[in-house]
Amino acid sequence: MSDTFNAIVATEVDGKTKGQLQQLTLSDLPDEDVLIDVSYSSLNFKDGLAVSGKGKICKRLPMVCGIDLAGTVIESSSDKFAAGDLVLVNGYGLSEKHWGGYSQKQRINSNFLVKVPDAFSLKDTMAIGTAGYTAMLSVLMLERQGVKPSDGEVLVTGAAGGVGSVAVTLLAQLGHNVIASTGRPEAHAFLSELGASGFIDRADSSKKGAPLAAERWAGVVDTVGSQTLANAIAQTKRDGCVAACGLAGGIDLPSTVFPFILRGVILAGIDSVMASMELRLEAWSRLASDLSKDNINEISRLEPMSNLPELAEQIVAGRVRGRVVIDVNA
């Protein structure tokens, strides 16, 4: 096993945080109980912020970026995992407090690890990644709040992005009538293939609207936040549920209490970073049963780790469609 390997490491460059390709050794890695030979990671909005330095994601430096990883256990002092096990990690503060997945080798706390479901390859799990896992958590939330396909249309905002595209796919597979909100008309054909039955322009969904609008949505998966989320809440039907899982449009929420006290609308937050292991295992089990290989291939593409600086700029600018799998060995 080579002692030297590549990683994308965020350091301070000219007073700004920047992720760059560097060489590390095993002795550089953190003191955790499982050593992993990483095969793939993925590109998420938070990764774009960390690598580009356009968001304060890394809580300490130097920091290996990448909030996801999938690979094979090399060594383990935990009785839960053994050499040869295929494992994945989503969130848990990777790329923030703990070194992340943009590295050919990594040491990880065994409490963060999930065994890869039999239905998936390592590459499949990163085509899904935190974005797809977050989408599944959002779908599970709608189900727990009683949202059924017969209740009416379900809105997905930021639908062409990573979370949005998987949410569209999952909801359509489950029989929902999915309306996709996107600012990219060129993505309509792609989203139609995933199962979207109609579209709303991002400009319309982000305009300031009434605090209580005509009822339309039985449920919502919102990846945008800000005025888009406020409008979605105002248009949600009585006893409907809005799953809020993103902030691509901003962290504010210019809403009122009207939808909550006059219609019983539920606003449910989705925390993918620190979700319980029980919920993670449920989400990955449902992804294995509900998301086909064809769906995974439709929403993803493979890129080498060396392209990450450029890809980070693209995803922050909203120019990445679907899911990007990062081959850390390419």
Secondary structure, 3 states (H helix, E strand, C coil): CCCEEEEEEEEEECCEEEEEEEEEEHHHCCCCCEEEEEEEEEECHHHHHHHHCCCCCCCCCCEECCCEEEEEEEEECCCCCCCCCEEEEECCCECCCECCCCECEEEECHHHCEECCCCCCHHHHHHHHHHHHHHHHHHHHHHHCCCCHHHCCEEEECCCCHHHHHHHHHHHHCCCCEEEEECCHHHHHHHHHHCEEEEEEHHHHCCCCCCCCCCCEEEEEECCCHHHHHHHHHCEEEEEEEEECCCCCCCCCCCCCHHHHHCCCEEEECCCCCCCHHHHHHHHHHHHHHCCHHHHHHHEEEEEHHHHHHHHHHHHCCCCCCEEEEECCC
